[in-house]
């Protein structure tokens, strides 16, 4: 759907739910809370534009956000593929 210098938004080939959407970072880290301000601003832009598209096409559906990240209390781990997943 969308790609920026920091994030890629896609619809998985075989989604578990209709219109399932993934927002994946282009650089892998183990914790979102350690991201710099520019990355978080880019995430906000990508999330807002993605949700606007979904709202327009599906007429404002209810949805669930799922954030895949390492536990907060853990030390930084080997890079993980973090992801936001949206299930309208």
N, CA, C and O atoms as CSV, one atom per row, in Angstrom:
chain,resi,resn,atom,element,x,y,z
A,1,UNK,N,N,0.807,-1.193,0.000
A,1,UNK,CA,C,0.000,0.000,0.000
A,1,UNK,C,C,0.856,1.265,0.000
A,1,UNK,O,O,0.692,2.136,-0.854
A,2,UNK,N,N,1.774,1.356,0.970
A,2,UNK,CA,C,2.569,2.574,1.133
A,2,UNK,C,C,3.975,2.189,1.553
A,2,UNK,O,O,4.185,1.168,2.208
A,3,UNK,N,N,4.935,3.018,1.168
A,3,UNK,CA,C,6.308,2.820,1.640
A,3,UNK,C,C,6.952,4.170,1.839
A,3,UNK,O,O,6.870,5.040,0.972
A,4,UNK,N,N,7.602,4.351,2.994
A,4,UNK,CA,C,8.386,5.551,3.265
A,4,UNK,C,C,9.821,5.096,3.505
A,4,UNK,O,O,10.133,3.913,3.367
A,5,UNK,N,N,10.686,6.029,3.862
A,5,UNK,CA,C,12.073,5.647,4.131
A,5,UNK,C,C,12.211,4.830,5.414
A,5,UNK,O,O,13.241,4.191,5.629
A,6,UNK,N,N,11.174,4.842,6.280
A,6,UNK,CA,C,11.264,4.128,7.556
A,6,UNK,C,C,10.259,2.992,7.746
A,6,UNK,O,O,10.483,2.108,8.574
A,7,UNK,N,N,9.145,3.001,6.988
A,7,UNK,CA,C,8.104,1.999,7.173
A,7,UNK,C,C,7.544,1.525,5.844
A,7,UNK,O,O,7.553,2.252,4.851
A,8,UNK,N,N,7.052,0.284,5.844
A,8,UNK,CA,C,6.354,-0.295,4.702
A,8,UNK,C,C,4.995,-0.782,5.187
A,8,UNK,O,O,4.902,-1.477,6.199
A,9,UNK,N,N,3.948,-0.418,4.466
A,9,UNK,CA,C,2.593,-0.858,4.789
A,9,UNK,C,C,2.179,-1.852,3.718
A,9,UNK,O,O,2.315,-1.581,2.525
A,10,UNK,N,N,1.671,-3.010,4.145
A,10,UNK,CA,C,1.277,-4.013,3.169
A,10,UNK,C,C,0.054,-4.791,3.636
A,10,UNK,O,O,-0.307,-4.793,4.812
A,11,UNK,N,N,-0.555,-5.439,2.680
A,11,UNK,CA,C,-1.652,-6.373,2.921
A,11,UNK,C,C,-1.058,-7.761,2.718
A,11,UNK,O,O,-0.585,-8.064,1.622
A,12,UNK,N,N,-1.070,-8.623,3.754
A,12,UNK,CA,C,-0.459,-9.936,3.587
A,12,UNK,C,C,-1.154,-10.770,2.514
A,12,UNK,O,O,-2.350,-10.614,2.263
A,13,UNK,N,N,-0.392,-11.647,1.892
A,13,UNK,CA,C,-0.903,-12.490,0.809
A,13,UNK,C,C,-2.060,-13.370,1.279
A,13,UNK,O,O,-3.074,-13.481,0.590
A,14,UNK,N,N,-1.915,-13.988,2.434
A,14,UNK,CA,C,-2.963,-14.861,2.970
A,14,UNK,C,C,-3.330,-14.366,4.369
A,14,UNK,O,O,-2.910,-14.966,5.358
A,15,UNK,N,N,-4.106,-13.281,4.471
A,15,UNK,CA,C,-4.413,-12.714,5.787
A,15,UNK,C,C,-5.336,-13.611,6.600
A,15,UNK,O,O,-6.123,-14.381,6.050
A,16,UNK,N,N,-5.225,-13.497,7.906
A,16,UNK,CA,C,-6.125,-14.235,8.788
A,16,UNK,C,C,-7.495,-13.570,8.851
A,16,UNK,O,O,-8.498,-14.225,9.137
A,17,UNK,N,N,-7.533,-12.242,8.578
A,17,UNK,CA,C,-8.764,-11.466,8.632
A,17,UNK,C,C,-8.883,-10.638,7.357
A,17,UNK,O,O,-7.862,-10.238,6.797
A,18,UNK,N,N,-10.087,-10.370,6.885
A,18,UNK,CA,C,-10.237,-9.511,5.703
A,18,UNK,C,C,-9.664,-8.120,5.982
A,18,UNK,O,O,-9.882,-7.564,7.058
A,19,UNK,N,N,-8.947,-7.570,5.035
A,19,UNK,CA,C,-8.354,-6.235,5.113
A,19,UNK,C,C,-7.301,-6.106,6.203
A,19,UNK,O,O,-7.015,-4.997,6.654
A,20,UNK,N,N,-6.717,-7.227,6.635
A,20,UNK,CA,C,-5.619,-7.169,7.606
A,20,UNK,C,C,-4.489,-6.354,6.996
A,20,UNK,O,O,-4.144,-6.534,5.828
A,21,UNK,N,N,-3.912,-5.457,7.791
A,21,UNK,CA,C,-2.875,-4.542,7.310
A,21,UNK,C,C,-1.685,-4.599,8.253
A,21,UNK,O,O,-1.858,-4.600,9.471
A,22,UNK,N,N,-0.490,-4.647,7.708
A,22,UNK,CA,C,0.732,-4.645,8.512
A,22,UNK,C,C,1.525,-3.377,8.238
A,22,UNK,O,O,1.658,-2.953,7.091
A,23,UNK,N,N,2.051,-2.775,9.302
A,23,UNK,CA,C,2.982,-1.652,9.186
A,23,UNK,C,C,4.312,-2.164,9.730
A,23,UNK,O,O,4.452,-2.411,10.928
A,24,UNK,N,N,5.272,-2.317,8.846
A,24,UNK,CA,C,6.566,-2.901,9.204
A,24,UNK,C,C,7.670,-1.857,9.117
A,24,UNK,O,O,7.726,-1.097,8.150
A,25,UNK,N,N,8.557,-1.809,10.125
A,25,UNK,CA,C,9.691,-0.891,10.023
A,25,UNK,C,C,10.719,-1.423,9.023
A,25,UNK,O,O,10.911,-2.632,8.901
A,26,UNK,N,N,11.365,-0.517,8.321
A,26,UNK,CA,C,12.409,-0.930,7.380
A,26,UNK,C,C,13.707,-1.271,8.103
A,26,UNK,O,O,14.535,-2.011,7.572
A,27,UNK,N,N,13.892,-0.738,9.313
A,27,UNK,CA,C,15.059,-1.061,10.137
A,27,UNK,C,C,14.564,-1.822,11.360
A,27,UNK,O,O,13.677,-1.341,12.065
A,28,UNK,N,N,15.112,-2.981,11.620
A,28,UNK,CA,C,14.640,-3.817,12.710
A,28,UNK,C,C,15.274,-3.418,14.034
A,28,UNK,O,O,16.490,-3.250,14.134
A,29,UNK,N,N,14.426,-3.271,15.049
A,29,UNK,CA,C,14.840,-2.995,16.425
A,29,UNK,C,C,14.030,-3.911,17.328
A,29,UNK,O,O,13.080,-4.547,16.869
A,30,UNK,N,N,14.388,-3.988,18.598
A,30,UNK,CA,C,13.624,-4.858,19.491
A,30,UNK,C,C,12.575,-4.104,20.306
A,30,UNK,O,O,11.677,-4.729,20.871
A,31,UNK,N,N,12.669,-2.762,20.380
A,31,UNK,CA,C,11.733,-1.975,21.185
A,31,UNK,C,C,11.343,-0.687,20.451
A,31,UNK,O,O,12.211,0.047,19.978
A,32,UNK,N,N,10.045,-0.419,20.360
A,32,UNK,CA,C,9.597,0.845,19.754
A,32,UNK,C,C,9.936,2.043,20.630
A,32,UNK,O,O,10.219,3.123,20.111
A,33,UNK,N,N,9.911,1.870,21.952
A,33,UNK,CA,C,10.138,3.003,22.847
A,33,UNK,C,C,11.548,3.578,22.739
A,33,UNK,O,O,11.808,4.653,23.281
A,34,UNK,N,N,12.445,2.908,22.069
A,34,UNK,CA,C,13.797,3.423,21.865
A,34,UNK,C,C,13.951,4.135,20.524
A,34,UNK,O,O,15.053,4.557,20.175
A,35,UNK,N,N,12.862,4.276,19.767
A,35,UNK,CA,C,12.911,4.931,18.459
A,35,UNK,C,C,13.114,6.432,18.621
A,35,UNK,O,O,12.682,7.027,19.608
A,36,UNK,N,N,13.773,7.031,17.642
A,36,UNK,CA,C,13.983,8.478,17.690
A,36,UNK,C,C,12.711,9.214,17.246
A,36,UNK,O,O,11.773,8.606,16.732
A,37,UNK,N,N,12.703,10.522,17.455
A,37,UNK,CA,C,11.515,11.340,17.161
A,37,UNK,C,C,11.136,11.279,15.688
A,37,UNK,O,O,9.950,11.232,15.363
A,38,UNK,N,N,12.107,11.279,14.800
A,38,UNK,CA,C,11.809,11.239,13.369
A,38,UNK,C,C,11.106,9.930,12.984
A,38,UNK,O,O,10.194,9.936,12.157
A,39,UNK,N,N,11.521,8.829,13.572
A,39,UNK,CA,C,10.878,7.549,13.295
A,39,UNK,C,C,9.443,7.539,13.804
A,39,UNK,O,O,8.546,7.060,13.111
A,40,UNK,N,N,9.218,8.061,15.004
A,40,UNK,CA,C,7.867,8.099,15.560
A,40,UNK,C,C,6.962,9.037,14.759
A,40,UNK,O,O,5.779,8.749,14.581
A,41,UNK,N,N,7.506,10.153,14.277
A,41,UNK,CA,C,6.714,11.054,13.434
A,41,UNK,C,C,6.348,10.369,12.124
A,41,UNK,O,O,5.225,10.510,11.639
A,42,UNK,N,N,7.277,9.638,11.558
A,42,UNK,CA,C,7.005,8.916,10.319
A,42,UNK,C,C,5.971,7.819,10.556
A,42,UNK,O,O,5.102,7.595,9.713
A,43,UNK,N,N,6.056,7.137,11.690
A,43,UNK,CA,C,5.060,6.129,12.042
A,43,UNK,C,C,3.681,6.765,12.176
A,43,UNK,O,O,2.694,6.206,11.697
A,44,UNK,N,N,3.602,7.919,12.817
A,44,UNK,CA,C,2.319,8.612,12.963
A,44,UNK,C,C,1.740,8.970,11.597
A,44,UNK,O,O,0.541,8.808,11.371
A,45,UNK,N,N,2.580,9.452,10.690
A,45,UNK,CA,C,2.122,9.791,9.343
A,45,UNK,C,C,1.595,8.557,8.613
A,45,UNK,O,O,0.520,8.593,8.013
A,46,UNK,N,N,2.357,7.469,8.668
A,46,UNK,CA,C,1.972,6.233,7.976
A,46,UNK,C,C,0.688,5.664,8.579
A,46,UNK,O,O,-0.208,5.243,7.848
A,47,UNK,N,N,0.599,5.652,9.891
A,47,UNK,CA,C,-0.581,5.119,10.554
A,47,UNK,C,C,-1.822,5.946,10.212
A,47,UNK,O,O,-2.883,5.393,9.921
A,48,UNK,N,N,-1.683,7.257,10.250
A,48,UNK,CA,C,-2.824,8.129,9.937
A,48,UNK,C,C,-3.280,7.958,8.486
A,48,UNK,O,O,-4.476,7.827,8.227
A,49,UNK,N,N,-2.351,7.959,7.553
A,49,UNK,CA,C,-2.743,7.825,6.150
A,49,UNK,C,C,-3.358,6.445,5.872
A,49,UNK,O,O,-4.298,6.333,5.085
A,50,UNK,N,N,-2.832,5.405,6.511
A,50,UNK,CA,C,-3.378,4.064,6.334
A,50,UNK,C,C,-4.793,3.973,6.896
A,50,UNK,O,O,-5.686,3.422,6.252
A,51,UNK,N,N,-4.995,4.511,8.089
A,51,UNK,CA,C,-6.317,4.451,8.706
A,51,UNK,C,C,-7.340,5.285,7.935
A,51,UNK,O,O,-8.510,4.910,7.861
A,52,UNK,N,N,-6.918,6.394,7.371
A,52,UNK,CA,C,-7.832,7.186,6.540
A,52,UNK,C,C,-8.298,6.391,5.322
A,52,UNK,O,O,-9.474,6.433,4.961
A,53,UNK,N,N,-7.383,5.677,4.698
A,53,UNK,CA,C,-7.749,4.853,3.538
A,53,UNK,C,C,-8.723,3.747,3.933
A,53,UNK,O,O,-9.711,3.509,3.239
A,54,UNK,N,N,-8.449,3.080,5.037
A,54,UNK,CA,C,-9.336,2.010,5.497
A,54,UNK,C,C,-10.704,2.574,5.868
A,54,UNK,O,O,-11.732,2.001,5.508
A,55,UNK,N,N,-10.719,3.697,6.587
A,55,UNK,CA,C,-11.992,4.323,6.966
A,55,UNK,C,C,-12.816,4.709,5.752
A,55,UNK,O,O,-14.036,4.545,5.751
A,56,UNK,N,N,-12.165,5.217,4.727
A,56,UNK,CA,C,-12.885,5.645,3.527
A,56,UNK,C,C,-13.488,4.457,2.780
A,56,UNK,O,O,-14.649,4.500,2.372
A,57,UNK,N,N,-12.709,3.412,2.604
A,57,UNK,CA,C,-13.157,2.258,1.819
A,57,UNK,C,C,-14.180,1.409,2.577
A,57,UNK,O,O,-15.157,0.942,1.992
A,58,UNK,N,N,-13.956,1.213,3.873
A,58,UNK,CA,C,-14.820,0.320,4.652
A,58,UNK,C,C,-15.856,1.065,5.493
A,58,UNK,O,O,-16.551,0.449,6.301
A,59,UNK,N,N,-15.965,2.373,5.314
A,59,UNK,CA,C,-16.958,3.190,6.020
A,59,UNK,C,C,-16.815,3.104,7.542
A,59,UNK,O,O,-17.757,2.746,8.249
A,60,UNK,N,N,-15.639,3.435,8.018
A,60,UNK,CA,C,-15.311,3.551,9.447
A,60,UNK,C,C,-15.572,2.260,10.241
A,60,UNK,O,O,-16.429,2.242,11.124
A,61,UNK,N,N,-14.847,1.198,9.934
A,61,UNK,CA,C,-15.073,-0.063,10.651
A,61,UNK,C,C,-14.461,-0.040,12.052
A,61,UNK,O,O,-13.587,0.776,12.346
A,62,UNK,N,N,-14.922,-0.928,12.895
A,62,UNK,CA,C,-14.240,-1.171,14.169
A,62,UNK,C,C,-12.982,-1.976,13.851
A,62,UNK,O,O,-12.983,-2.749,12.892
A,63,UNK,N,N,-11.917,-1.819,14.621
A,63,UNK,CA,C,-10.684,-2.546,14.341
A,63,UNK,C,C,-9.882,-2.751,15.613
A,63,UNK,O,O,-10.129,-2.098,16.627
A,64,UNK,N,N,-8.937,-3.645,15.553
A,64,UNK,CA,C,-8.001,-3.927,16.644
A,64,UNK,C,C,-6.593,-3.667,16.149
A,64,UNK,O,O,-6.235,-4.055,15.037
A,65,UNK,N,N,-5.783,-2.998,16.990
A,65,UNK,CA,C,-4.363,-2.827,16.708
A,65,UNK,C,C,-3.590,-3.825,17.543
A,65,UNK,O,O,-3.891,-4.028,18.719
A,66,UNK,N,N,-2.605,-4.439,16.943
A,66,UNK,CA,C,-1.730,-5.359,17.660
A,66,UNK,C,C,-0.302,-4.893,17.413
A,66,UNK,O,O,0.116,-4.732,16.266
A,67,UNK,N,N,0.444,-4.676,18.490
A,67,UNK,CA,C,1.837,-4.248,18.389
A,67,UNK,C,C,2.723,-5.417,18.782
A,67,UNK,O,O,2.644,-5.918,19.904
A,68,UNK,N,N,3.570,-5.848,17.851
A,68,UNK,CA,C,4.528,-6.925,18.123
A,68,UNK,C,C,5.866,-6.277,18.469
A,68,UNK,O,O,6.483,-5.628,17.625
A,69,UNK,N,N,6.312,-6.455,19.710
A,69,UNK,CA,C,7.566,-5.887,20.181
A,69,UNK,C,C,8.100,-6.755,21.316
A,69,UNK,O,O,7.383,-7.608,21.840
A,70,UNK,N,N,9.345,-6.541,21.692
A,70,UNK,CA,C,9.907,-7.263,22.833
A,70,UNK,C,C,9.314,-6.695,24.126
A,70,UNK,O,O,8.900,-5.535,24.144
A,71,UNK,N,N,9.261,-7.482,25.206
A,71,UNK,CA,C,8.751,-6.967,26.477
A,71,UNK,C,C,9.557,-5.752,26.948
A,71,UNK,O,O,10.771,-5.688,26.752
A,72,UNK,N,N,8.872,-4.796,27.569
A,72,UNK,CA,C,9.501,-3.537,27.980
A,72,UNK,C,C,10.635,-3.772,28.960
A,72,UNK,O,O,11.673,-3.118,28.862
A,73,UNK,N,N,10.468,-4.680,29.895
A,73,UNK,CA,C,11.471,-4.878,30.932
A,73,UNK,C,C,12.731,-5.585,30.436
A,73,UNK,O,O,13.740,-5.591,31.142
A,74,UNK,N,N,12.702,-6.170,29.263
A,74,UNK,CA,C,13.867,-6.884,28.734
A,74,UNK,C,C,14.892,-5.910,28.161
A,74,UNK,O,O,14.546,-4.847,27.646
A,75,UNK,N,N,16.139,-6.295,28.262
A,75,UNK,CA,C,17.213,-5.528,27.637
A,75,UNK,C,C,17.073,-5.644,26.124
A,75,UNK,O,O,16.414,-6.560,25.633
A,76,UNK,N,N,17.688,-4.719,25.376
A,76,UNK,CA,C,17.610,-4.834,23.904
A,76,UNK,C,C,18.066,-6.216,23.441
A,76,UNK,O,O,19.088,-6.739,23.886
A,77,UNK,N,N,17.292,-6.776,22.554
A,77,UNK,CA,C,17.569,-8.108,22.025
A,77,UNK,C,C,18.113,-7.998,20.624
A,77,UNK,O,O,18.247,-6.902,20.080
A,78,UNK,N,N,18.422,-9.124,20.049
A,78,UNK,CA,C,18.799,-9.126,18.631
A,78,UNK,C,C,17.642,-8.500,17.861
A,78,UNK,O,O,16.487,-8.650,18.258
A,79,UNK,N,N,17.927,-7.811,16.783
A,79,UNK,CA,C,16.845,-7.146,16.050
A,79,UNK,C,C,15.692,-8.082,15.718
A,79,UNK,O,O,15.887,-9.190,15.216
A,80,UNK,N,N,14.490,-7.607,16.011
A,80,UNK,CA,C,13.273,-8.363,15.750
A,80,UNK,C,C,12.452,-7.644,14.696
A,80,UNK,O,O,12.532,-6.421,14.589
A,81,UNK,N,N,11.681,-8.355,13.933
A,81,UNK,CA,C,10.786,-7.688,12.981
A,81,UNK,C,C,9.534,-7.184,13.697
A,81,UNK,O,O,8.526,-7.888,13.763
A,82,UNK,N,N,9.600,-5.961,14.233
A,82,UNK,CA,C,8.456,-5.363,14.911
A,82,UNK,C,C,7.357,-5.092,13.908
A,82,UNK,O,O,7.621,-4.925,12.717
A,83,UNK,N,N,6.137,-5.049,14.381
A,83,UNK,CA,C,5.034,-4.801,13.454
A,83,UNK,C,C,3.816,-4.271,14.186
A,83,UNK,O,O,3.528,-4.677,15.312
A,84,UNK,N,N,3.107,-3.366,13.541
A,84,UNK,CA,C,1.743,-3.026,13.925
A,84,UNK,C,C,0.862,-3.828,13.001
A,84,UNK,O,O,1.107,-3.887,11.796
A,85,UNK,N,N,-0.160,-4.446,13.553
A,85,UNK,CA,C,-1.119,-5.142,12.712
A,85,UNK,C,C,-2.494,-4.572,13.002
A,85,UNK,O,O,-2.830,-4.303,14.156
A,86,UNK,N,N,-3.275,-4.391,11.979
A,86,UNK,CA,C,-4.613,-3.847,12.113
A,86,UNK,C,C,-5.601,-4.856,11.554
A,86,UNK,O,O,-5.447,-5.338,10.431
A,87,UNK,N,N,-6.615,-5.171,12.345
A,87,UNK,CA,C,-7.651,-6.114,11.932
A,87,UNK,C,C,-8.994,-5.403,11.969
A,87,UNK,O,O,-9.618,-5.342,13.028
A,88,UNK,N,N,-9.463,-4.859,10.837
A,88,UNK,CA,C,-10.798,-4.226,10.857
A,88,UNK,C,C,-11.884,-5.282,10.928
A,88,UNK,O,O,-13.068,-4.950,10.954
